[in-house]
Amino acid sequence: MKKQILTLAIAATLMIPMTGFAVEKQVASASAKGFKEKAKFTEKQAGAIALKVQAGTIKSVRYEIESNGEPTYDFTIQTKKGTKEIEVSAATGKIVKDDD
């Protein structure tokens, strides 16, 4: 009987939606809804900021909206030692993430 109750309790817990966990989402471009409205820095400006932190060549950029709603540019930069990820806030121009 105790085993059945425990099994039901675990099953019920697993069925509860995880609404408290917000996640970042990738959008197609800087002109996407939710990104464009909050962005104060262009991709070019944010790229220059990223290259000040990590010298190299920008190979790609992803546009993301963080769990707090902040738009960010996520740059992949080719360096002499490999690739680095630098994430810059499109709203503030600050470095959000540096994979070092």
Secondary structure, DSSP 8 states (H G I E B T S, - for coil): -HHHHHHHHHHHHHHS--TT----EEESSTTSTTTTTT--S-HHHHHHHHHHHS-SEEEEEEEEE-TTS-EEEEEEEEETTEEEEEEEETTT--EEEE--
